[in-house]
Amino acid sequence: MSANQNKFAPDWLVEPKDANQIAAQIWPTNFVRSGAGDVSIGGVPVGQLATTYGTPLFVVDQDDFFARAKKVKSAFDDAAASIGSSAKIYYAGKSLLTTEVVKWVERLGLNVDVSSGGELALALAADINPARIGLHGNNKSLYEIGRAVTANVGAIVIDSEIEIERIASVAGAQDKIQPVRIRVNSGVHAHTHEYLATAREDQKFGIAIADVPALVAKIRSHSHLKFLGLHSHIGSQIFALEGFIESVRRLLPLHKSLLEGGDVPELNIGGGFGINYTSADDAPDIEVFAQEIAKEVARLCGELDIKVPVLCFEPGRVISGPAGVTLYNVGTIKDVQLSEDGVTGVRKYVSIDGGMSDNARPSLYKADYTPVLASRISSAKPALSRVVGKHCESGDVVVRNCYLPEDVSPNDLLAIAATGAYCHSLASNYNYLTRPAIVAVKDGNVQLILRAETEADMFARDPGYSAEKTG
Ligand SMILES: Cc1ncc(COP(=O)(O)O)c(C=O)c1O
């Protein structure tokens, strides 16, 4: 802890000189404070957005989303081209999926990864070319497999032996040849700065390296299946390149052994590329990661004397995360007196009109976030604060550690950065809160890409519900 550090703040959280600051590495490019002090996103003032669409509200800076998607695509395209191959990028739909988002990514030349029948249905509803869809899941139902094969999806990722027969029989019944990958449990697990490498990771996904050859032989024995290659996904919010390097070191010798039985055109290295959530984060440059991974693939393929496969990646958060912010209205505020080891202090508890139902990541993963007072500028000094939701859980925290201006007040608007990924997609109706709308903003224009849920939507499944009685 540094000399002037507040004892009740974590070491990484430095008290800002100005609590109004908008750090470029955390916020979307078009999130700017106007001369009048309020913030606009994509040229639209936050006050206007909140008045028109209500709060909480997910706001996507469309230009920022596009710029990140293009950067990711060209990073992997260029890296693969530099080693004489090509890349296929699957946007991980689970991070943020609406029909408009599917259209954006398809327009940008990306493919889409889906993990359930619901995500598949949404991607298909957006009219994406089904050959651009990859289906994941450790427990796909026969119905989901049937839907995917019927739709002619470009790839299904097999996650367990039983799925081989299931997919083969569905494809056989439709007289189709279904391309498949096999998900490998490589034993590499990475999270932010560390990675763990064991013989086999103790988790539900994938097939142990030792079991893969027999399963690939089984796939190849089915005339209605076509083997594309291996797949591995080693974790999320990864800053450590070494995890990806270790993963390709484990996969490529296996890939080589499979070449003895037939073609293996692709190698899928998954997603998980990290982003900045707070001033303490320094996320890696995706271009550097792409180049380093490609270099290692080329080196190993040279050593193993095999052709460099097409490289597939599945980035989600790195595209959708930083482009999104959530707007909340401030409700109640409490200054809670703290005392520890004879030191006293205050933490300001700022309650907002959403919480764990629209952002489950802090309660699920202890994720950190960064807020800013968005509806005005304040000259008050920074106060150690905690942004909390309105749910009946003490763990309902949206930003555990932050500084906000000491005069933050009811009806101020707070914006939380980097909430584009895994916030709406993990949203729930806990305590019967309705789920927020998503708007895309660009050049002063607003597009509603998902309307807010209404009570009528939420209660539509309850046969005893009647709107007339609810007042
Ligand atoms: C198989 C697979 N691919 C890709 C992703 C996307 O990860 P991220 O959004 O962190 O890039 C995930 C996320 O859980 C995943 O499970």
PDBQT file of the ligand as one rigid body, heavy atoms in Angstrom, charges set to zero:
ROOT
HETATM    1  C1  LIG A 501     -15.458 -22.249 -26.711  1.00  0.00    +0.000 C 
HETATM    2  C2  LIG A 501     -15.381 -20.780 -26.514  1.00  0.00    +0.000 A 
HETATM    3  N1  LIG A 501     -14.915 -20.023 -27.527  1.00  0.00    +0.000 NA
HETATM    4  C3  LIG A 501     -14.842 -18.687 -27.397  1.00  0.00    +0.000 A 
HETATM    5  C4  LIG A 501     -15.228 -18.047 -26.235  1.00  0.00    +0.000 A 
HETATM    6  C5  LIG A 501     -15.129 -16.564 -26.180  1.00  0.00    +0.000 C 
HETATM    7  O1  LIG A 501     -14.308 -16.097 -25.171  1.00  0.00    +0.000 OA
HETATM    8  P1  LIG A 501     -13.992 -14.539 -25.081  1.00  0.00    +0.000 P 
HETATM    9  O2  LIG A 501     -15.277 -13.795 -25.159  1.00  0.00    +0.000 OA
HETATM   10  O3  LIG A 501     -13.354 -14.387 -23.738  1.00  0.00    +0.000 OA
HETATM   11  O4  LIG A 501     -13.090 -14.195 -26.214  1.00  0.00    +0.000 OA
HETATM   12  C6  LIG A 501     -15.697 -18.802 -25.166  1.00  0.00    +0.000 A 
HETATM   13  C7  LIG A 501     -16.105 -18.147 -23.906  1.00  0.00    +0.000 C 
HETATM   14  O5  LIG A 501     -16.445 -18.701 -22.927  1.00  0.00    +0.000 OA
HETATM   15  C8  LIG A 501     -15.784 -20.212 -25.313  1.00  0.00    +0.000 A 
HETATM   16  O6  LIG A 501     -16.251 -20.986 -24.332  1.00  0.00    +0.000 OA
ENDROOT
TORSDOF 0
